């Protein structure tokens, strides 16, 4: 059986890094992935896919990516369930990331500042 997913999309919010009780880094993100066709109204629609990142991928993504960053993810599709506060069973389908690629260029504020030119020195002729 094959369970492989490849997505390229934009982060819908800044990633938040958490740690499990054992100290393993984990981040949950949502990717907005545009569809390759238009709706009947002529609009381009997007799917919002929940992804879970573990360990180094979680740390790096939370450090270097922000809302709107374009990332590529390969991983596997997984379904889990839990009982919410009301006792109702909730099913979650998500992508468990195996690799993450950062596809956006660095935001302007994160690039090294351009060197400032030295002030011009005026020569004054004496006598």
N, C-alpha and C positions, 0 to 999 in steps of 0.2 A: 504494500500500500504506500501511496505517496501523500504526504501532508506537508506541502511547501507553499509559502505565500511570499510574494514580492510586492511591496508597495512603495510608491513615491508620493509624498504629500507634504502639506504644511502643518506645523504644530498649531493647535487651536488655542493653546495657552502655554505659559512657561512651565517646563518640567519641574516637578517637585521630587527631591530625593528623600527617600525614607530608608529605614533599616528594619529588618526583621528582628525578632527577639534574639536571634542568634548573631545579629550584627551584619547580615548580608545586605548590601545595598540593593534597593529596588526603586524603580520609578514607573509610574503609570502615565501614559500620554495618550492623546487623541490626535489622530492624523486626519486632516481633511483631504480626501483624494477625489479629484474631479473625474467625472465620467467622460467617456469618449464620444458621447452623442448628446444632442440637445433634447429637451423635453418638447411636448407638443406646443408649448408657448414660446419655443425658441431659446429657452434659458439653459445654460450649462449648470448641471446639478452636481452635487458632491456627496460622497458617502463619508461618514465620520466613524473611523475605525479605532477601537480601543486597543492599545498595545501595552505590553508589560516588558520592561527592560530590567535585566539583572546585572549585578556586579559591575565590572568596568564600563560596560555600555551605559548603564544607568548613571554612573558617576560622570562620565564624559559628556553625555547628552545634557545632563542638568547643568554642567559647568559651561558648555560652549553653545548651547542652543536656547533660543527664546521664542516666544509666540511669533508665528509667521515664518520661522526657519524652515527651509526645505530639507527633508531627510529621506533617505532610502532605507527601507528595512526589509530584511529577509528573515523568515522565521516559520513557525508552524501555527496552525489554527487550533485553539483549545477551548473547550466548554467546561465550565465549572458551575457549581450552585452552592447557595448558602441560604440560611433562614434569616430574614431580616428581623427588625425589632418587633414587628407585629406578628411574627411567627409564620409569615408567608414565605414560601420557597422562591428564590430569585435565581434565574439562570443568566449566566454571563458568557458570551462568546468573545474571545479576544485573540490577538496575535501575540505569541511569545517570541520576542525578537532573539535571533541568533547572531545577526550582524546588523550594525547601524552605520550608515554613511552620511556624513554631513555634506549637503550639496549646495548650501547657500554660501555666498561669499561672506567674509566677516563684516559685521556692521561697521559703519564708518568710525564710530566711537571706540572700537576695539583695535583698530589698526594703529600702528605707531604714528605719532604725530610727525608731520613734515618738519624738517629742520628749519628753524627760523633764521632768516638771513641776519648777518651781523649788521649793526647800525652803521650807516655811512659816516666816515670820518671826514670832517672838513679840514682842509689845510688852510691855515691862516698865515699869510706872508707877514713876517715881522721885518720892519725897517728897510 
